[in-house]
Amino acid sequence: MKTDIPLINIGKQGVTDSLIDELTTQLDKYGRVKVRILRSARAKERKIIAREVCGKTNSLLEELKGYTFLLAKK
């Protein structure tokens, strides 16, 4: 059974206000969101980006695998 977890990409703009708004909306709707850090956004270390997104969305980091991480609603 495949779960419907939305996937949101972080691109060259990085972590923007509109990205945080979209992540918050998807977390409220689905409870979990998968986030992929694209090659163009890899100026910062992946752990730093994941922590920044968690802090701004008030969510939990469930998994960090490569350049993809899974957020869960608190």
C-alpha positions in Angstrom: 0.0 0.0 0.0 1.4 3.3 -1.1 0.9 6.3 1.3 0.1 9.7 -0.2 2.8 11.8 1.3 3.3 15.1 -0.7 6.8 15.8 -2.0 8.1 19.3 -2.0 11.4 20.3 -3.6 13.8 23.0 -2.2 15.4 24.6 -5.3 17.9 27.4 -6.0 15.9 30.0 -4.0 16.5 27.9 -0.8 14.2 28.1 2.2 11.8 30.9 1.3 8.6 32.2 3.0 6.4 30.8 0.3 8.1 27.4 0.7 7.5 27.5 4.5 3.9 28.5 3.9 3.4 25.5 1.5 5.1 23.1 3.9 2.9 24.3 6.7 -0.2 23.9 4.6 0.8 20.3 3.5 1.7 19.3 7.1 -1.7 20.5 8.3 -3.5 18.6 5.5 -1.4 15.3 5.5 0.5 15.2 8.8 3.7 14.3 6.9 5.7 15.8 4.1 8.7 14.5 2.2 11.2 17.3 1.2 13.9 16.9 -1.4 16.9 19.3 -1.6 17.7 19.8 -5.2 21.3 20.1 -6.4 20.9 23.8 -7.0 20.1 24.4 -3.3 23.0 22.5 -1.8 25.1 25.5 -0.8 24.4 24.7 2.9 24.8 21.3 4.5 21.7 19.1 4.3 21.4 18.8 8.1 21.4 22.6 8.5 18.7 22.9 5.9 16.6 20.2 7.5 16.9 21.8 10.9 16.0 25.2 9.5 12.9 23.9 7.9 11.9 22.1 11.0 12.2 25.2 13.1 10.3 27.4 10.8 7.5 24.9 10.3 7.3 23.8 13.9 7.6 20.2 12.8 9.6 17.1 13.7 12.4 15.6 11.6 11.5 11.9 11.3 14.1 10.8 8.8 17.1 12.2 6.8 18.3 10.0 4.0 20.7 11.5 1.5 19.2 14.8 0.3 15.6 13.8 1.2 14.0 14.2 4.6 10.6 13.5 6.1 8.8 16.0 8.3 5.9 15.2 10.6 3.5 17.5 12.3 4.0 18.0 16.0 
